[in-house]
Amino acid sequence: MTQSYEYIKSSIIDNAIGLVELNRPKVLNALNIGLMKELASALKDFDNNENIKVIILTGNAKAFAAGADISEMANEDTVSIMLKDNFSTWDSIQNIKTPIIAAVSGYALGGGLELVMTCDIIVAGENALFGQPEINLGVIPGAGGTQRLTRAIGKYRSSELILTGELINAQEMYKYGLINKVVPNELYFTTALKIAKEIAKKSRIAIRLGKEAIVKSFELSLKEGLTLERKNFYMLFSSQDQKEGMKAFMEKRKPQFVGR
C-alpha cells in the first residue's frame, strides 16, 4: 500500500510498520513547508492506523535531510515568520504516539538533526554527518535543537556544537549518546527495519504507553514520572494483550497480541 505525496514517500511494510521517506533528492531533502506538512500528515495517518506499531523515518543514501529550506526564510522578518507559525507542524510530530525509528545516512544537519531528535530510536550509517550549523547563518536552532540536543548529550557538548556550527560524524555522536547504533553504510536501513520488526511483535497498546512514559520523563519530576509510569502499568492490566502475554509466558509459547 503506497500513498502519493509530492515531497515524501509513504508505504507500509508487513502490515505493521509505517515507512516515510523524505524525497527531495536534488536539494538533499531540505525541509520546506510542504514537506513538513506532508510528513506530519503521513505520521498522523500511521498513528491512527490500528495495524501500525512502529514507524521508520528515513531519507536517502546521500542525506537524511541537510537542513531547512533557507530560500523560504531568507526574506522573513520577526512578525511574518511568527505569524506563519510553521513550528506548529513540528509540535504535531512530537505528539505522535507511535514510536519512530530514524534511519540516517549522509547529512542530518540543522532542521534535519532536529527532525532526527523527534524520533525515539536512531540508527546511522558510518557516513552520517550531524550538526546544528544555524549559527553560521546568524540564527540558532528553532525546532528544538537547543533543547533536545542538550538533553541528549549535555550542556557542554551541545554548546560547542551549536555555538561553533561544527559538524561531527556518526561515531562521535554515538560516543555522545545520541545514536543507538552505527553500522556500515549499506546496512543503515536494514538495521532500522530489523529493530522495527522486533518492536512490531509486541503489544501496540503497551508500546504506545511505554513511549508516553519515556517521553514524559523529560518533562516531569521524578515523582510525577513514577506516578505516570505506575498509572500506565496498572492500565495495561485491563488489556487483552496483558492477559495473552502472561498466559503465553507461562505456557512457554509466543504471544498473539491483538492491540486490545
Buried (B, 14 or more C-beta within 10 A) or exposed (E): EEEEBEBBBBBBBEEBBBBBBBBBEEBBBBBBBBBBBBBBBBBBBBBEBEBBBBBBBBBBBEBBBBBBBBEBBEEEEEEEBEEEEBBEBBEBBEEBEBBBBBBBBBBBBBBBBBBBBBBBBBBBBBBBBBBBBBBEBEEEBBBBBBBBBBEBBEEEBBEEBBEEBBBBBBEBBBEBEBBBBBBEBEBBBEBBBEBBBEBBEBBBBBBBBBBBBEBBBEEBEEEEBEEBBEEBBEEBEEBEBBEBBEEBEEEEEEBEBEBE
